[in-house]
């Protein structure tokens, strides 16, 4: 155990390995392997809502949304509260929706006066509401894709920091899907459907995520087969960009399923095929990129460490670091850290301008002495 910081320092070169002696003990610091959520950079989705746009605060104030989540600190539960509020206040009419602009304020104003809407309207509003709280949300178009069953459904995904993953979330029916108690992304649902239908997927409704029962019959909302095909809108800033964001290029995942099958919509191949409005990618990680996640590169020198942080965090306020069980402190993306004991534990995260914190990323640096240091 390294008791005292640098008293005697002797540098030794052994087969290209730099060692040093501290308090007469030869050794070195090494970076330990820590199981962290995997960082996946953002290559496709570059447009995000602007924290400083006055529409953000206007949306929350105009409809009393802060009261909806008041007192709840759990991120996932806050998301469910907002979803449930939308489901409770917007009535459904798939075939004869109220005529209004495809814009959040217009839809909500009409809904609170008794207007009725379909999935497109729900997904537009839910994206705006979730993003107004700093949760990264995006719109999807999904469908069973069969020639004789080519319906279409508009829905959202939201990045949930608590789970370090994307979760499909449907405000029209107040539902999401789970497997083994874990909320699923659109691609995860899609995988299960192509594998065994919807046998492994559970539809979960309401604030408590109640599974489908007699109280919530199968006909209530779409089942998982709706997600055999999925497309994502590249632009996720429809609310604050307004008119400029009414249209968006679509992204589809190009794997064997895509190459060997055809997505039918309303009896015809999906309209985006062979158009400039479709981007296909073989990179699943480009679709399921990781907002707010941190990756690190650690450089060791003597009794100090330089940690260089990387993240793609929309509306980033700062990085934060915590030493051991200490307090969170704001920091830059390059952090100089003293190593004051044998085992040094540091935790990093991002925090955005809304105050939402990202998944935690750990770094551990340990002192290895004697023969152990040479290995």
KANORSUL-V38123 format. One line per field, one symbol per residue. phi: phi as a letter, one per 40 degrees, with the letter a starting at -180 (. if undefined). psi: psi as a letter, one per 30 degrees, with the letter a starting at -180 (. if undefined). A space follows every 50 residues. Layout:
# KANORSUL-V38123
phi = ???
psi = ???
This chain:
# KANORSUL-V38123
phi = .ccbcdbbbbcbbbfgbcbabbfgbciacbcccbcbdccbccbbbbbbcc dcccccccccccbgccccbdgbbcdcccccccccccccbbccacbbccca ccadccccdcccbhcbabddcdccccdcccccbgccbacbbbacgcccab cabcabbbcbcdbfacbcabccbfaabbbfgbcbcccccddccccagbcc bbcbbgccgcccbccbcdccgccccdbcbabbcccbbdcccfdcbcbacb bbccbcccccbbccbfgbddccdfbccbbbbccccccccbcgcbbbbbbb afcabbbbbbabbdfccacbbbcfbcccbcaccbbcbcbbacbbbbbbab bcccgcccccbcbbbbcbbfccccc
psi = kjekljekkkkkkjhgkkllkkhgjkalklklkkjlkkkjljfejfklkj efkffeeeeeeeghfefegkfkfkeeeeeeeeeeeeeffjlkjefilkjl kikeeeeeeeefgglklaeeeeeeeeeeeeffggkjllklkllfglegih lkkkalkkkjeefhlkkkkjfeghllklkhgkklleeeeeeeefehbgef kkkklafghklkaeeilffjlkafffgfkkkkkekgheeffcefgflkkk kkjiaeeefflkjkkhflkkffkhlfgkkkkfjeffehljkflkllkkkk jbhlkkkkkkljjkhkellkkkjbgalkkklafjkkkkjfaejkkkklll klffgkklkkkkkkklkklbeeff.
